Amino acid sequence: MPGPLDGLKVLDLSRILAGPTSTQLLGDLGAEIWKIENPGSGGDDTRAWGPVYAKDQHGRPTDLSAYFMCANRNKKSVAVDISTSEGQKIIRALAAQADILVENFKTGGLAKYGLDHATLCARHPNLIYCSITGFGQTGPNAAKPGYDLMAQGYGGIMSLTGEPEGAPMKVGVGIADVMCGMYATVGILAALRHRDKTGDGQHIDLALVDSQMAWLINEGMNYLTSGTPPVRRGNAHPNIVPYQLFDSADGHILLAVGNDAQFRRAMGYLGVEGLADTPEYASNMARIENRERLIATLEPLFKARSTAEIIAGLEALKVPVGPVQTLPEALTSEQARAREMVVEVARGDVDGGHLRLLGNPLKFSKTPVTYRRPPPRFGEDTDEVLESMGICSRE
């Protein structure tokens, strides 16, 4: 069944994670993605970001690193050197037939090739051109490069992450890149809607740091409302108590008390139901003010019980509680299998004949996500794409 974006063509000049995350999502929804890769560098930087690679049938590492594969399925790899006049001619020809262009060159980096948004949007008024940079097209930092780590640091999230007395800590995955890619997809879909109504394309200017600041959400608003800088709280929540990790007798549990009724039931389970009636703990506001004393009271009560016992007991009372799973536990769980969060895509030139990938979380009732193509080897689709577009064969 065709996806909701079937028939759309995306010229993908992006690499690493933010742009590829967006274009992979567009590809999952049915769009055709032409991933342009530089033959002089061996393609997308992440092809070399090991240490884990898919192996060929002889046990040798391929250019399909695990990192590359996380954001590059449903794409065709086209080897083009945009620094050459012939390469620029190819990109212009592809842009003439594309609906969407996504790039993450430094601000102004494509202007010297005549492939910048001002030039291509003027030639193709219906083109949706999305530029992803570290700091955006304007502002004093516009010329600076951007990487996920720098965006997490500059955008404030690292100051909130980690133990209270520890160092600032980045999130365990490239979340600034991933969220920027998600914002890019939303922006592209909105621009498509506008084009459907008016026929006009437009330029989308998106920055890693801007998107990082946008998803500071409640902590960002805590600061803007109070003027007080937030502090690191480890696994605790700044606005809800108790909402955090607790040690159990054999591991850890996560308790997410969202209202006073849940707090009362949780205290009943722990045998200290009277706490819910005391002025110090009767409301969430009171529990925030008396956070340290309450947590010190609860910690030994959880420590005396096993993880399984706590989860079973609190779930029976409809109190939000859960385990802290390892990646193997999460990805092999019955829930993950039921939701198809790990998928297999055929690829005959790798060991085993298929690749296991993280699934797309979107579940459509009429236009389901499809996994039509595995992550591509470098340049493998060059001739097919260029010849099908009537452009030329390989450079």
Secondary structure, 3 states (H helix, E strand, C coil): CCCCCCCCEEEEECCCCHHHHHHHHHHHCCCEEEEEECCCCCCCHHHHCCCCEEEECCCCEEEEEHHHHCCCCCCEEEECCCCCHHHHHHHHHHHHHCCEEEECCCCCCCHHHCCCHHHHHHHCCCCEEEEEECCCCCCCCCCCCCCHHHHHHHCCHHHHCCCCCCCCCCCCCCHHHHHHHHHHHHHHHHHHHHHHHHCCCEEEEEEHHHHHHHCCHHHHHHHHHHCCCCCCCCCCCCCCCCEEEEECCCCEEEEECCCHHHHHHHHHHHCCHHHHHCCCCCCHHHHHHCHHHHHHHHHHHHHCCCHHHHHHHHHHCCCCEECCCCHHHHHCCHHHHHCCCEEEEECCCECCCEEEEECCCCCCCCCCCCCCCCCCCCCCCHHHHHHHCCCCCCC
